[in-house]
Amino acid sequence: MDIVYLDNSATTKTDEKVLKAMLPYFSENYGNPSSIYKLGRENRKAVEEARGRVAEALNCEPNEIYFTAGGSESDNTAIRGIAYSYKKKGNHIITSKIEHPAVLETCKQLEKEGFEVSYIEVDEKGFIKLDELEKAIKPTTTLITVMFANNEIGTIQPIKEIGEIAKKHNIIFHTDAVQAVGSVKIDVKELNIDSLSLSGHKFYGPKGIGALYVRKGVQFQKFINGGHQERNKRAGTENVAGIVGLGKAIELAYENLEEHNKKIKELRDYYVEQIVKKVPYIKINGDMEKRLPGNSNISFRFIEGEGLLLNLDLKGICASSGSACTSGSLDPSHVLLAIGLPHEIAHGSLRVSIGKYNTKEEIDYTIENIVEIVNRLREMSPLWEKFIEEGEQ
Amino acid sequence: MEYSEKVVDHYTNPRNVGKIEDASGVGEVGNPVCGDIMKMFIKVENNIITDVKFKTFGCGAAIATSSISTEMIKGKTIEEALALKNTDVVNSLGGLPPVKLHCSVLAEEAIHEAIADYYRKEGKLSEEEIIQKCNLKEHHCEHCE
C-alpha cells in the first residue's frame, strides 16, 4: 500500500472539485477584486459568492463573514479584537484548558498585556465543566472562548449551553470551530455563537485560507491596517483562489455531510472496535458519543507514541501522537494531561483521524500494522517487562 | 524532524534487544514521566563485556541510541566502555536532532549504571570509588524539576 493517510485532523487532501474551481483564479481570472474593470469586478463577484456559501453553511449573513489566512489568524483576531474592543467594560476572559495553542497562546499574551484569563477544567472525557464556567463569570468578563470540538480527542463541547450561559450574562461567546466545520452541522443563531473561527484545509479545501464569523453588533478591532478590504477589518488584496476554494469546499462538505459522516463514523468505530479486540492494555481517550466522526485517540500503555508513529510511517501510514517527543516540548499533550492521563499513558497515545477518502482496506492494513508494532515495542519496553513480572503497581 | 538513515535503521531493526538472565550488571535510567527509560544488561568475563542486551521505552532516537551503544561496547573492556561518550554515540548514528541529544546522554548513563551494578556485585570497590569511576550522576531532567 502506498500512503494511508489517517491524519485528517491535521489537514486533508484538497478535493479535486475544489482544485478545479480554484484553478482559473491563478490564470485567466487574475484581476484584483477591488478594481473597477470587468476583470476585477468578476473576481469581486467570486469572492462574494464564496462568502455567501460560508454564511449559508453557518446560517448567518454574508457580511458577518471575514476571510482570513486560516484558523489561527481567526482565533487571534477574534480574541484580541473582542478583548480590546470591550476593555472599557472589563478585562476578564474565560476559556478552557484544552484549547488549541492559537487560543491558549493568545490568552497568555493578553495576560501579559493586563487581561485576566480563567482556564476552566474539563472532565475525564474532555467536556468543559459548565458549573465551573458559570462560577468563573465576573462583572468584568467580556468574552468566553471555548472550542467547538477538540483536535486531539474529538470531544464536542455543549456549545449551545455555553452560548446560553454567555447570553444570559451578556458576554460575547467565541468558538474555535476549526475541527468542527465540515463535520458537524452548525447554526450560529440556534447555538448562540457570537464569533466562530474556521479553516479551509480541514474540510478538503486549500491551506492558507480561513474565515471568521462575527455577529453583527459585536465590536472587534481592525487587525491588519491598510486598504479597505473585508469591510475595513483586514487589509490586503484578497486571496481570491483560496476564497473560491473555501467556498467550494464548505458547499461540498455540507451537501454530503450525512453521507460522509456515516461512512467515516463506521470506519472509525470499526477501527476502535478491532483495536480493543486485538490489543490489551489500551485506553480510549475522549467520549464515544459526542465526538467528531473521524476522530479516534487511543493510548497504548507501556510504549511511547513517537516510536509507534515512526514505525507506522515506514509502512506508509500517517497518524499523530500526543507524546512529548512529537509535541516538541518536554510534556505530552496538554489535552491528554487535562483529561487526567498520567504522563506515561499520555506518551503512548495515537490519534487516527479518518476522512472521506479512507477505505476499509486501509483501516484493516493499519490495524494489522498497529498490532504488530505495539507488540514489538512492548517486547522492547522495560515498563512492559515490569508489568508482566510484577503486575499493576 | 529528520532522522539520519542510521537512526532509522536502528529503530527499525534494533540490535541486541532483550535481557540477560544472569547478567553481571544491570543499569536503568530515565523515567516514564519523561517518556524515556533505558535498561541495559551486561555480561562481563575477564574484564571484557562479552554480551549486552537492552530494553527501552521511548522515542525512535531513544531506541536507536540504545541499540547502537550496545554494539559499541560489546567485546570491549570495562574501561573502554566507560570511556564511551554520548557524542561518540551521536557521531556513529550520523547525528541526532538537537532535541534528541538527551537520548544519547541516557545511553551513556545506562552503560555507566550497568557497570556500576557490576562493580557493586563484584564487591571489590567502595560505593564512593564506584561513583567516581563510573561518573554516576543524579538523574536530572528539566521536566522532573
Interface residues (C-beta under 8 A of the other chain):
Chain A: F302 I303 E304 E306 G307 L310 N311 L314 S323 A324 C325 G328 L330 D331 P332 P342 H343 E344 H347 E379 M380 S381 P382 L383 W384 E385
Chain B: Y3 V8 Y11 T12 P14 V17 K19 E28 P32 V33 C34 G35 D36 I37 M38 K39 K55 T56 F57 G58 C59 G60 A61 A62 I63 V99 K100 C141 E142 H143
